[in-house]
Amino acid sequence: MWIRAILVAVLVCLLILHFLKGLQIQKKYPPGPPLYVIAAKFIQDGFRVHPDMFAEVAKDCGSIYTIHGVTIPVVIVSGFQAIKEVLIMHSEEFSGRPTTPYYQAVAPEKGIVLSNGHTWKQQRKFGIVTMRKLGMGKKGVENQIQDEAHQLMETFACAKGQPFDPSLPILTSVCNVICALVFGHRYSVDDEQFIKLMKAVDYGNKFGGTFFHLLYEAVPWLMKHIKWPYKEAFAAVDYVLSHIRKETEVHRAQLAVHDPRDFIDYYVLQMEKSKNDPTSTFDDSNLFYSVFDLIVAGTETTGATLQWGLLILMTHPDIQEKVQKEIEDTFGSTQVINYQDRKKLSYTLAVIQEIQRFKCILLTGNPRLSLQDVTVLGSFIPKGSIIVPDVHSVLYDSKIWETPRKFNPNHFLDKDGKFMEREELLIFGAGARVCLGKEMAKMELFIFLTSLLRAFTFKLPEGVTEVNSEPTNGLVLSPQHYKLCAVPRVH
């Protein structure tokens, strides 16, 4: 009996110490809402993180506040001024990437997106330089995008104006752009391995931000022993990495030393050049994860934006018609439209950027890690803090946008109807960790949408008057599956 009493007393003491330690930790961070407030919102939204949740909390807690989870305090930064201070004004101080339990399990600080320190600097610099080289080749990135846009138009034309789901054809074309960049070739749309690759990428993106993902982050010591919710997610990552390994083996056997064709070729050559450098981080592991990053980041994001774009234009026929008229008035029906021609299409550019604002495909901005103690707008943020930029708080701010909850291309037009860039459009991030593929993504959106709108008018299927505008769950907010009619235009 007395042994049981001692054990209970010890347990109570440990719980009290844990509680007191938690209070001490909380004192270091910006104040935030009680955990039950966040939990209630999470449950109310169907066990998912709703994009507007953080902005709602910010109304009561201010632009910088802390969510104290079970294990990891997370600092939420809301509003344009606060996010700009973190991402741009203190870019270097917040250039780290947190190694959360789930992402540590699937990608242990390798590659470009989830690495830190010397590894990140070396891998990112190589990625930037290599993508520029690939864009300037005989068959650069733009030509590849043009080819994929043509392929997508042929696929849409096969429907002969009848209703169909555009999601898979769009993802196929976007994924093939990335595959041509990293592997040096595209895949046939019915290639079994390619279909498995896309499904794996899609599943991995959709798993992020779900209940079980967040549960793993909150109590990893428990979830490591409960395998079933994560079996498919880990298998998806393993499949993508396995596919990359096989492609790398083929590249090594056929390596063109004097004429590298793609990202893997350049990387393998860099590994050879750096083999005697003790500071080099160029190895197989970083190669596989760098390619993994490019494929995953470059497929679902651009694919989801294109899907939202067609859905929005289909439900705003007046805006769709205005874009088509601008294209036709500027280029006629036969002249090829290149990316350098974009400045001639002010309204079209405004529509593309408004699509990105109105239906932001990111649940939040990519999380950062503070590398030193920093005070931002009067709030002290300790070294080692996880920072999450709430981009939705900016993109739907009524102080910035005239009609934030309405699709309005005028948000990106000046008083003379000319296109104007808006720094508040933070979808690619900013500062030291700004998206590596930003320019390529912008090029893809412009070429794919102008090509499709030139060839087709997009309409709702007969009898359909409403569409579901709620996004799917996940870190990438794709639209729910829908059908459209791509009616060929007569020129």
N, C-alpha and C positions, 0 to 999 in steps of 0.2 A: 504493500500500500504506500509506504513512504517513498519507494522508488518512483512510483507513478506520480506522486505529488511533486517530487523534485523535477521530473521530466516536464510536467505541466508548467511549473514555475520557470524553468529554463526557457521553454517555448514562449511563454508570455514575455519574458525579458527580451528575447530575441525580436519578437514582434514590436515591442516598444522601441527598441534600439533602431529597428528598420524604419519605424514611423518617424522617429526623431531625426534619423539620417536624411530621410526624405524631406523633412521640413528644412533642414540645413541646406540641402541641394536647391530647394525651391527658392530660398532667399537670394541665391546667386543670379537667378534668371528674372526676366521681365515678368510681372504678375500676369496671371491668366485665369480662365474660368475653372471652376471645380470640375473634376473628371466626369462627374455624373451628368453635367450639362452636355458635354460632348457625347457621352454614351447615349443620352436620351435622343439627341439629334440623329445619331448613327442608327439607332433602332427605329426612330420615326421615319427615316428615309429608306427603310427596308434593308438594314444591315449593309449599307453601302455609303461611301463618302460622296455626298452630293456636292457638285462644283460650287454652289453658293453658300455652303455651310460655313466656311472660314470667314467670308465677308460679313455674314450675319453676326458671328461672334465678335468681330472687330468693332461693330457698332457699339457694343457695351464695354469692350476691353481695350480699345485703341488699336492703332495701326501695327504695333509690335507687341505680341503676347505669347505666352508659353502654354502648351498643352503638356501636362505631366501625365504620361502614360504609365504602364506598369513598370517598364524598365528604362525607357529613353525619353527625356524631356525634348520636346520639339518646339522651336521658336517659329511662329507664323508671322510673316511680314505681309501686310495688306496695304493697298493703295499705291499709286504711282510714285509719289515722292519717297516713301519708305523703301520700296523695291529698288528704285533708282539709286538711292544711297547705298544699299547693300551690294547690288550687282555691278554698278558702274563706279561710284565714288569710292567704294571700298572693295574694288574688284579683287585685288591680290589677297587681302585679309580673308575674303570669303571664297577663295578659289579651290578649297578642298572639297572632296566628295565623301560623304559619310559612308562607312562600311556597315550597313545594317545587317542583322543576322541572316535574313533571307538572301539578300544579294551577295553576302559573303559566301553563302553556300553554293550559289549558282555561278558566280563570277568573282573569284577571290582577288580583287584589286589588280586585274590584268586588262590589257587593251587600252582603249582611249577613254571611254565614258566613266568607268568605275575605278580607275587607277588614281594614284596620288603621287605627289613629290616628283622625284627625278624620272620615274617611269612614265608618269602622265606627261610631263613636259617633253620628253623625248618622243613618245608615241604620237602625241598630238601634233608636234612640229612636223614629224615625218608624214602624218596623214594629210596635213594642209599642203605641204610641198608636193606630195605625190598626186593628190587630186588635181592640183593645178597642171601638172605635167600631163595627166591623162586627158584633161580638157583641151589641151592644145595639140593633140595628135592628129594624124591624118583622118581618123574617124573618132573625133572627140565626143564628149558627153552630149552636146547638143544634137549631133547627128543621130546618136543612139536614141535619144528621146523622140526625135522626129520619126524614126523608124517604128518605135513602139506606139506612138500616137497613130500612125498609119495602120498598124496591126490592130489596134483597138477599134478604129473606125470600121475596119473590115468585119470584125466580130460583131459590132453593133448592127452593121448593115445586114448581117445574116438573119437577124430577127424580123426583118421586113416590116418594121413598124408595129409589130405585135409586142405585148407586155413581156418584159424579162427583168431579172435581177442583175444589175450591173456590177455588183460588188466583186465577184470573182474575176471577171475580165479586167476590171480596173486594177485589182491587186496583182494580177498576173503581169500586166504591162509595167506597172511601177516596179515590181520586184525584179523583172528582167532588166530594167535600166541599171539597178544596183549590181545584179549578177554580171552584166557585161563589164561593169567597172572593176569589180573585184576578181572575177573568174576569167574574163576575156571572151565570154560567149553568152548568148541568150539560150533559153530552153524552149522547147516546143510546149505549147499550152497543154498537151495531153501527156507530157513526160511524167511518169509515175513518181520518180524521185523529186522532181520539181514541185509537184502537187503536195507531197509530204513535207517538203521544206516550207512551203507557204503556210500550210496548216500548223506546223510547229511554231513558226514565227507568230502567226495570228493567235495561237493559244497562249504563248508566253506573254504577249502584250495584254491580252484580255484577263489573265490571271492577276496581274498587278493591280493593286487597289481593291481587291475583293476581300471578303470577310476572312477567309483562311490565310491570305497573304498578310493582312494586318495582324491576325492572331499569331502568326509565326514571328513577326517583328516584336510583338508585345511579350510573348512568353516562349522564346526559342528553346529554353531548357526542357519545356514540356513537349512542344510540337516536334522536336527532333525524334521523339519516341512514338509519334503518331504519324505513320507514313502515308496512309491512304489519301489524305486531301492533297498531297504534294507530288504523288507518284507521276501523274500526267504532266505536271509543270516541269519537273526535273527531267522527265523523258524528252520533252520538247526541246529543252536546252541541249541535252545530250545529242539529239538527232541533228540539230543545226551544226554543232561542233564537229560531229562525225562527218557530216557532208563536207565541211570546210577542210578537214584533214585529208579526205580522199582527193579533193580538188588540188590540194597542195602537193600531194604525192605525184599526181599527174604533171603538175607544173615543174617539179624538180626534175622529172625525167625528160621534159621537153624544154628546159630553160633556155631562153634566147638571151645570152649574156649581153649582146650589143644592141638588142632591140626588144626591151621589155614591153609586154603587151598590156599588162593590167596590174592591179594593186599587189597581188600575190607575187608576181615576177619582181616588181620593184623591192618588195619586202625581203624576198629570199636573197636577192643580190646585196641588199643592205646588211643582212645577217652575215654574209660572206665577208664584206668589207670590214665589219666590226668584230670579227671573231677574236682578234687579239687585243681588243679594247676592254679592260676590266670594268669600265663604267657603263658599258653597253647594256641596254635592256632589250635588244633585238634578239628574240628567241622564238621557238615554235609556239610557246604558250601565249605570248603577247601577239603573235601573228594571228593565231586562231581567234582570240577574243577581239582583236581590232577589226577583223573581217566580220565577226559576229555583230559587233556594234554597228558597223555600216549597214549590214543587211537589216537588222531589227529596227534601227532608228529610221532608216530610209524607206521602208516599205509601208508599214501600217500608218505612219503619220501622213505622208503625202496621199496614200490611197484613201484614207478616211476623209481628208479635206476635199478630194475630188468627188467622193460620194456625196458629201454634204453639199458641194457646189451644184451638182446636177439636181439634187432634191430641192434646193432653194430656188434655182432658176425655173424648174418645172412648176413650182407653186407661185412664181412671180413672172408670169409670161410677158408682162410689159417690160420688165428689166431685161429679160432674155432677148426680146426683140430689139431693144435699144443697143445691146452689145452686138448683135448680128448686123444691125444697120451700120454701126461704126466700123466694123471690120470690112464690110462690103464697100462702104464709101471710101475707105482708105486704101484697100488692096484689091478690090474687084473680086472675082471668083477664081482666078487662076494663080496669081502671084503667091509664091511661097512666103510665109510669115516667119521671120527669124526672131530670135530673142532680142537682138539689137534693135528690132523695130518696135519694141514695146512702148517707147516714149510717144509714138504716134497714136497710141490707143489709150487715152486718158481715162475714159469711162470704163473700159474693159479692165484696166489695172485697178481702178477704184472698186469695181465689183469683186475682183479676186481678193483684194485685201479685206473687204467687208465680209466676205465669206469666212476668212480666217478669224476675223474678230467676232462675228456673230455666232459662229459655231466653232469655238476654240476646241481643238481636239486633245488638249492636255488637261488632265485632272488638276494638276498643279504645275508650277515651274519645277524643273529638276532640282532636287535638294542640294544644298551646299553645306560645307563644314567650315566653321570659323577656325583659322589657323593661329589666331591670337585674340586677346581680349580687345573688344571694340565697343565704343559707345556710339549708337546710331540714334539720332533725333532724341537724345536724352535717355535712351534705354541702354543699359549695360548688357552686353552679350558676351558671356565668358568663352574663352578658348575651348575648342572641342564641341561647341554647340552645333546641333543640326538645325539648319535654316531652310524653311520651305516658303518660297515666294508664291503668294496667292494671286496668280495672273488674272483670274476671273474678277477679282475686286477692281482691277484696272479696266478690263475690257467691257465691263457693264457699269462703269461709274458715270452717273448722270451729270457730274461736274465736268467731265471730259467730252462725252459724246452727247449729241443733241437728242437722239432717240436710241438709247442703249439697248432696249429690248425689242427694237424693230430693225429689220434689215434695211439699211439705208446707205447706198454707195456714196451719197453726198458727204459722208464723214471723211472721205479721202479726196474731195475735190475743193479747190479754192473758189473764190467768188467769180472767177472767169471760166470755171469749168475745167481747169487743168488739174491733173493728178498731183497730189502732194503726199509725201511720206509722213507718217506719224510715229514719233518715237514711243508713243504709248502702246503701240502694237508689239507686245513683248513675247510673242509666241516662239521665237527662236532663242529666247534668253538674251543675255547681254554680258559684257565684260569678258573676263578671261576664259569662261566656259561657254561662250556663245556657240550655238550649234555649228559643228564642222561642215555640215552639208547644206547650210543656209542658202547659198547661191544656187546650188543644184536644185534644191526643192522649189525655189522661186521660178527657176527655168522650166521645171517640169509642169508646175501648175499653169504657167502661161501657155506653153506649147500644147499641152493636152487639152485645156479648155478652149483655146481659140480654134484648134483643129476640129474638135467635136462640135462646137457651135457653128462652125462654118458649114459642116456637113449635115447636121441634123437640127430639128426642132424637137425639144423634149417636152412630152406631155404626160399627164396622168392617164392611167388606163381608163377606159370607158366605165363610167359608173362610180369611180373613186373620186370623192370630193375632199377628203381629209387624209393627212399622212401623220404618222407618229413622229413627232419632233424630239422625243426624249432619247438621249444617247444610251448606248449599251454601257454596262459596267466595265471598269478597267482603267488603267493609267492612260490609255488612248481612248478617247470618247468617240467611237464610230457611231454612225446612225444605225437604227434598227433596219433589218432587211426590208427593202421595198422594191416595187417594180415600176418601171417607166416604159414609155413608148418612144423610141428614137425614130422620128419620122424624117425620111430623107428630104432635104431641101432641093427645090428646083431652081437652078441659077439661070 
